[in-house]
Amino acid sequence: MKNLKAFLSEAEKAFDLGHRNRINFNISRYNENVPKGRQQFSDYELAREQASYIKRKAVNNLEKYLLDFEVKFKRNGGEVLWAEDAKEANELITEILKQNACKLVVKSKSMVTEEIHLNPYLEGYGIEVVETDLGEFIVQVNNEPPYHIVTPAMHKSKEDVAELFHQKLGTAPDLTPEQLTMEARRILRNKFINADAGITGANFIIADVGAVSVTENEGNARMSTSLPKVHIVIAGIERVIPSINDLSLFLPLLATAGTGQNITTYNTLFFGPKKNEEPDGPSRMYVILLDNGRTNLIASNEQKEALACIRCGACLNACPVYKNIGGHTYKTVYNGPIGSVISPFLHGFEENIHLSFATSLCGNCASVCPVLIPLDELLLRNKQYYIKNFQQPRKERLLWFAVSMVLTKRKLMNMGNKGLKNSMIKIALKNTWNKRRATLKAPSKTFNMMWKEQHKVK
């Protein structure tokens, strides 16, 4: 209930016309480009079906593919570690950094590191952590979490960023976007050169060759991994795919669904630490495979297909709820429809189930998902699981008992059409529907009453 109240409060704040216009404008730019990106596929629907099949095969055989990856990656000179939860992952990363005397860490964009709250954990041990993705850098400067899975600073206008840099970094208050980017570049270049370690996530973990695939548009992940002596990858166990050949499908599909590009600008494969003949790259490379509640989804046969997600963000861009209340309202790392499905399993069912009720069930998220995850169905299954396994609040139980009593008795349904029903509707929807929409009104006669009159039935 505490999380629900906070969610409703934040949603009310976010329901601001200027905020909504900014988010919808930024999302519309993506939506304009996605149809263009789809044109690179001779049969886009077939591509989605193939990707869906491959990811589900991987999810259903996680143990095999993860062990295959571990064997191959170790053979290439890297180390593979396993973390059951966020605490263990943070401890492993901290220990690696301590062993290698690392004091400055540069990070490429990674939702998993947000999930385990890595930055504040490392800072607690005196380790400086710098986000190098421009959007992540902006939200880090403002001490806030990412707003969107793909575009962390989507909620900020160029004027917002200029003012932020002016206040926090001492720049002129009227810098252009190009000047703001160059200022971030100046700061980050110095961090890259002096960094002791680089941390990345993984878009895909490739089982048959023991490699990690990272895709990005700015090149900062490459800078984060080629200059420091240590490279740490942290990835959810669901990121595995069976074969390197699968990348020919997943890389363009991820780019198209996420941003409308034919392919993301920089696509890098890491097979392990650098070899003796290689001029750059880390001397030591570690991959940490994280569970952190993912096996809870695997144990739920009806919900585990949510792990097929490739984190393209398409469902967020399609969701009318997300576009109205924004990313920060969810108070979870993974927001939008996919976050509403998986967050209860990752971070506590009772504490996060309200997210599964924050949906219009329009199905738009499922229609754009590049791996055909039926997100609207999974949201319904979350609700059903909650109702079956958890105790609902007393007021809610009494309300639905009263509703069921009325809906199962025709005489009660036909009563109060001229005033009572409208009064009840007005009270019930006072703080929800009626705040921003025309008041609902019951007809003077129900369909049942009109049918009886027309057919002269008593």
C-alpha positions in Angstrom: 0.0 0.0 0.0 2.9 2.3 0.8 4.3 1.9 -2.7 0.9 2.2 -4.3 0.3 5.6 -2.5 3.7 6.8 -3.6 3.0 5.7 -7.2 -0.4 7.6 -7.3 1.2 10.7 -5.8 4.1 10.6 -8.3 1.7 10.0 -11.2 -0.3 13.1 -10.2 2.8 15.2 -10.2 3.9 13.8 -13.6 0.5 14.4 -15.1 1.7 17.8 -16.2 0.9 19.2 -19.7 4.5 20.4 -20.3 6.0 17.2 -19.2 3.6 15.1 -21.2 4.2 17.2 -24.3 8.0 16.8 -24.0 7.8 13.1 -23.6 5.3 12.6 -26.4 7.4 14.7 -28.7 10.6 12.7 -28.0 8.8 9.4 -28.3 7.2 10.6 -31.6 10.6 11.1 -33.1 11.4 7.4 -32.4 8.0 6.3 -33.7 8.6 8.2 -37.0 11.8 6.2 -37.6 10.8 2.7 -36.6 8.7 2.1 -39.7 11.7 3.1 -41.8 14.0 0.7 -39.9 11.5 -2.1 -40.5 11.9 -1.7 -44.3 15.4 -3.4 -44.1 13.6 -6.7 -43.4 12.0 -8.5 -46.3 9.6 -10.0 -43.8 9.6 -8.2 -40.5 6.9 -10.4 -38.9 9.0 -13.5 -39.8 12.0 -11.9 -38.2 10.1 -11.3 -35.0 8.9 -15.0 -35.0 12.5 -16.2 -35.5 13.8 -13.9 -32.7 11.0 -15.1 -30.4 11.8 -18.7 -31.1 15.6 -18.2 -30.4 15.1 -16.3 -27.2 12.5 -18.8 -25.8 14.8 -21.6 -26.7 17.6 -19.9 -24.7 15.3 -19.2 -21.7 14.1 -22.8 -21.7 17.7 -24.1 -21.8 19.5 -21.4 -19.7 21.7 -23.8 -17.7 23.1 -25.4 -20.9 23.9 -22.2 -22.7 25.3 -20.4 -19.6 27.6 -23.3 -18.9 28.7 -23.4 -22.5 29.5 -19.7 -22.3 31.4 -20.1 -19.1 33.6 -22.9 -20.6 34.4 -20.9 -23.8 35.0 -17.6 -22.0 37.4 -19.1 -19.5 39.2 -20.8 -22.3 39.8 -17.3 -23.8 41.4 -16.1 -20.5 38.4 -14.4 -18.9 36.8 -15.2 -15.5 33.1 -16.0 -14.9 31.5 -15.3 -11.6 27.9 -16.0 -10.5 25.8 -13.7 -8.3 22.6 -14.8 -6.6 21.4 -11.3 -5.8 22.3 -7.6 -5.8 24.3 -7.8 -2.6 26.5 -10.6 -3.9 27.1 -8.9 -7.2 28.1 -5.7 -5.5 30.5 -7.5 -3.2 32.1 -9.4 -6.1 32.6 -6.2 -8.1 34.0 -4.4 -5.1 36.4 -7.2 -4.3 37.7 -7.2 -8.0 38.3 -3.5 -7.9 40.1 -3.7 -4.5 42.3 -6.6 -5.7 43.3 -4.5 -8.8 43.7 -1.3 -6.8 41.1 0.5 -8.8 40.0 4.0 -7.6 38.3 5.4 -10.7 35.7 3.5 -12.7 34.1 4.5 -16.0 30.8 2.9 -16.9 28.9 2.5 -20.1 25.1 2.5 -20.0 23.9 -0.6 -18.1 20.4 -1.2 -16.7 21.7 -4.1 -14.6 24.1 -1.8 -12.7 21.1 0.4 -12.0 19.2 -2.6 -10.8 21.8 -3.5 -8.2 22.4 0.1 -7.2 26.1 -0.3 -8.0 27.2 3.3 -8.1 26.3 4.3 -4.5 27.6 1.0 -3.3 31.0 1.6 -4.8 31.1 5.2 -3.7 30.6 4.0 -0.2 34.0 2.3 -0.5 35.7 5.5 -1.8 35.6 4.4 -5.5 34.7 7.1 -8.0 32.2 6.0 -10.6 31.5 8.0 -13.8 28.7 7.4 -16.2 30.0 7.9 -19.8 26.8 7.6 -21.8 25.6 11.2 -22.4 22.1 10.6 -21.1 23.4 8.6 -18.1 25.9 11.4 -17.5 23.2 14.0 -17.4 21.0 12.1 -14.9 24.1 11.3 -12.8 25.0 15.0 -12.6 21.4 15.6 -11.4 21.6 12.7 -9.0 18.5 10.9 -10.4 17.8 7.5 -11.9 17.3 6.9 -15.7 13.9 7.9 -17.0 13.8 5.4 -19.9 15.4 2.1 -20.7 17.0 3.4 -23.9 17.0 7.2 -23.4 17.9 8.0 -19.8 17.4 11.7 -20.0 14.3 11.7 -22.3 12.4 13.9 -19.9 14.8 16.8 -20.1 14.8 19.6 -22.7 18.0 21.2 -24.0 17.2 24.2 -21.7 16.9 21.9 -18.7 20.3 20.4 -19.5 21.9 23.8 -20.0 20.6 25.0 -16.7 21.7 21.8 -15.0 25.2 22.1 -16.4 25.3 25.7 -15.4 24.4 24.9 -11.8 26.4 21.8 -11.3 29.4 22.2 -13.7 29.7 26.0 -13.8 29.2 26.3 -17.6 27.5 29.3 -19.2 23.7 29.1 -18.8 22.9 29.4 -22.5 25.0 26.7 -24.2 23.7 25.0 -27.3 23.2 21.2 -27.4 26.5 20.9 -29.4 28.3 23.0 -26.8 26.8 20.9 -23.9 27.9 17.7 -25.6 31.5 19.1 -26.1 31.6 20.0 -22.4 30.6 16.5 -21.4 33.2 15.2 -23.8 35.9 17.3 -22.3 35.1 16.0 -18.8 34.7 12.3 -19.9 37.9 12.2 -21.9 39.9 12.9 -18.9 38.1 10.2 -16.9 38.7 7.6 -19.7 42.4 8.3 -19.7 42.8 8.0 -16.0 40.3 5.2 -15.3 41.5 2.1 -13.6 38.5 -0.1 -14.6 35.6 -0.1 -17.0 32.2 -1.6 -16.3 29.6 -2.5 -18.9 26.5 -4.5 -19.2 25.8 -7.0 -22.0 23.2 -6.8 -24.7 23.9 -10.4 -25.5 26.0 -13.2 -24.1 26.9 -15.7 -26.8 27.1 -19.3 -25.7 28.9 -21.1 -28.6 31.9 -18.8 -28.8 32.1 -17.4 -25.2 31.7 -13.8 -26.2 29.9 -10.7 -24.9 28.1 -8.3 -27.3 27.7 -4.7 -26.5 25.8 -2.3 -28.8 25.8 1.5 -28.4 25.5 4.8 -30.4 28.2 6.9 -28.8 31.4 4.8 -28.6 31.7 5.3 -24.9 31.6 1.6 -24.1 34.6 1.1 -26.4 36.4 3.8 -24.6 35.5 2.3 -21.2 36.9 -1.1 -22.2 39.9 -0.3 -24.3 41.8 2.1 -22.0 41.4 0.7 -18.4 43.4 -2.4 -17.3 40.3 -4.1 -16.0 36.9 -4.8 -17.7 34.0 -6.0 -15.7 30.8 -7.2 -17.4 27.6 -7.7 -15.3 24.6 -9.2 -17.1 21.4 -10.9 -16.2 21.4 -14.6 -16.9 18.6 -14.2 -19.4 20.9 -12.2 -21.8 22.3 -15.4 -23.3 21.7 -16.4 -26.9 22.8 -19.8 -28.4 25.0 -18.7 -31.3 27.1 -15.9 -32.8 25.1 -16.4 -36.0 22.0 -15.2 -34.1 23.5 -11.7 -34.0 22.8 -11.1 -37.7 19.1 -11.1 -36.6 19.2 -9.6 -33.2 21.5 -6.6 -33.8 19.3 -5.0 -36.6 16.1 -6.1 -34.8 17.2 -4.4 -31.6 18.2 -1.2 -33.4 15.0 -1.0 -35.4 12.7 -1.7 -32.5 14.6 0.7 -30.2 15.4 3.7 -32.3 14.4 3.0 -35.9 18.1 2.6 -37.0 19.1 -0.1 -39.5 21.8 -1.0 -37.0 23.3 0.7 -33.9 26.5 2.7 -34.6 28.9 0.7 -32.5 28.7 -3.1 -32.1 31.5 -4.8 -30.2 32.3 -8.4 -29.3 34.4 -9.1 -26.3 36.0 -12.6 -26.3 38.2 -12.0 -23.2 41.1 -9.9 -22.0 43.6 -8.7 -24.6 46.2 -11.1 -26.1 49.9 -10.4 -26.1 49.9 -9.2 -29.7 46.9 -6.8 -29.2 47.8 -3.1 -28.7 44.9 -2.2 -26.4 42.2 -3.7 -24.2 42.0 -4.8 -20.6 44.6 -7.1 -19.1 41.9 -8.8 -17.0 38.2 -9.3 -17.9 35.4 -10.6 -15.7 31.8 -11.6 -16.4 29.4 -11.6 -13.5 26.1 -13.5 -14.3 23.3 -12.2 -12.1 20.1 -14.0 -11.0 18.5 -11.4 -8.6 15.0 -12.9 -8.9 15.2 -14.1 -12.5 14.8 -17.7 -11.4 11.5 -16.6 -9.8 10.3 -15.9 -13.3 11.7 -19.1 -14.7 9.9 -21.0 -12.0 6.6 -19.5 -13.2 6.0 -21.3 -16.4 3.3 -18.8 -17.4 5.5 -15.8 -16.9 9.0 -16.8 -17.8 8.7 -15.7 -21.5 9.1 -12.2 -20.1 12.8 -13.1 -19.9 12.9 -13.1 -23.7 13.0 -9.3 -23.5 16.0 -7.7 -25.4 15.5 -4.3 -23.7 14.7 -2.3 -26.8 12.3 0.0 -25.0 9.6 -0.3 -27.8 6.9 -1.2 -25.3 7.6 2.0 -23.3 7.2 4.1 -26.4 3.9 2.4 -27.3 2.4 2.5 -23.8 -0.3 5.2 -23.2 0.3 4.9 -19.4 4.0 5.5 -19.6 3.5 8.5 -21.9 1.2 10.1 -19.4 3.0 9.4 -16.1 6.6 9.0 -17.2 9.4 6.8 -16.2 10.2 8.0 -12.7 6.7 7.4 -11.4 7.3 3.6 -11.5 10.1 3.8 -8.9 11.7 0.7 -10.4 14.7 0.3 -12.7 12.6 -1.3 -15.4 9.6 0.8 -16.1 6.8 0.7 -18.6 5.0 -2.6 -19.5 8.0 -4.9 -19.3 8.9 -3.4 -15.9 5.3 -3.8 -14.7 5.6 -7.5 -15.6 9.0 -8.4 -14.2 9.4 -6.0 -11.2 7.1 -8.0 -8.9 9.2 -11.1 -9.5 12.6 -9.3 -9.2 11.9 -7.0 -6.2 8.9 -8.4 -4.3 5.4 -9.3 -5.5 3.3 -7.5 -2.9 5.5 -4.4 -3.0 5.3 -4.0 -6.8 2.0 -5.6 -7.9 0.4 -2.2 -8.2 2.4 -1.7 -11.4 0.6 -4.6 -13.1 -2.7 -2.7 -12.4 -1.3 0.5 -14.0 -2.2 -0.6 -17.5 -4.9 0.1 -20.1 -4.6 -3.5 -21.4 -4.8 -2.0 -24.9 -2.2 -4.5 -26.2 -0.1 -1.9 -28.0 3.0 -3.0 -26.1 2.6 -6.6 -27.3 2.0 -5.5 -30.9 5.4 -3.7 -31.1 7.5 -6.2 -29.1 10.2 -7.5 -31.5 10.3 -10.9 -29.7 6.5 -11.3 -29.5 6.2 -11.2 -25.7 2.4 -11.0 -25.0 2.9 -8.3 -22.4 -0.8 -7.5 -21.9 -1.5 -11.2 -21.2 1.4 -11.4 -18.7 0.0 -8.3 -16.9 -3.3 -10.1 -16.5 -1.5 -13.2 -15.2 0.3 -11.1 -12.6 -3.1 -9.8 -11.4 -4.5 -13.3 -11.3 -1.5 -14.6 -9.4 -1.8 -11.8 -6.8 -5.5 -12.3 -6.3 -5.0 -16.0 -5.9 -2.0 -15.9 -3.5 -2.2 -12.7 -1.5 -4.7 -11.1 0.8 -6.3 -8.0 -0.7 -7.1 -4.9 1.5 -10.4 -5.2 3.4 -12.0 -2.2 1.7 -11.2 -3.7 -1.7 -12.7 -7.1 -0.7 -15.9 -5.4 0.6 -16.2 -3.4 -2.6 -15.9 -6.3 -4.9 -18.3 -8.3 -2.7 -20.9 -5.5 -3.1 -20.3 -5.3 -6.8 -20.7 -9.1 -7.3 -23.9 -9.0 -5.3 -25.4 -6.4 -7.6 -24.1 -7.8 -10.9 -25.5 -11.3 -10.1 -29.0 -10.0 -9.3 -31.0 -8.5 -12.1 -33.5 -6.7 -9.9 -30.6 -4.8 -8.2 -29.0 -4.0 -11.5 -32.2 -2.4 -12.7 -32.6 -0.2 -9.6 -31.6 3.4 -9.2 -31.3 4.4 -12.8 -32.6 7.9 -12.2 -30.3 9.0 -9.5 -28.8 6.4 -7.2 -26.4 4.9 -9.8 -25.2 8.3 -10.9 -24.5 9.4 -7.4 -22.5 6.2 -6.7 -20.6 6.6 -10.0 -19.8 10.2 -9.0 -18.5 9.2 -5.6 -16.5 6.1 -6.8 -14.8 8.0 -9.7 -14.2 11.3 -8.0 -10.5 11.0 -7.7 -9.9 8.9 -10.8 -11.9 9.1 -14.0 -13.8 12.3 -13.2 -10.7 14.4 -12.5 -9.9 14.7 -16.2 -12.8 13.3 -18.2 -16.5 14.0 -18.6 -18.5 12.4 -15.8 -19.9 9.0 -16.6 -23.7 8.7 -16.4 -25.9 5.7 -16.2 -28.8 5.6 -18.7 -32.3 6.0 -17.5 -33.1 2.5 -18.5 -30.9 -0.6 -18.7 -30.8 -2.7 -21.9 -32.7 -5.4 -20.0 -35.6 -3.0 -19.2 -35.7 -1.7 -22.8 -35.8 -5.3 -24.2 -38.7 -6.2 -21.9 -40.6 -3.1 -22.9 -40.0 -3.7 -26.7 -41.0 -7.3 -26.5 -43.7 -6.8 -24.0 -42.0 -9.3 -21.6 -43.0 -9.1 -17.9 
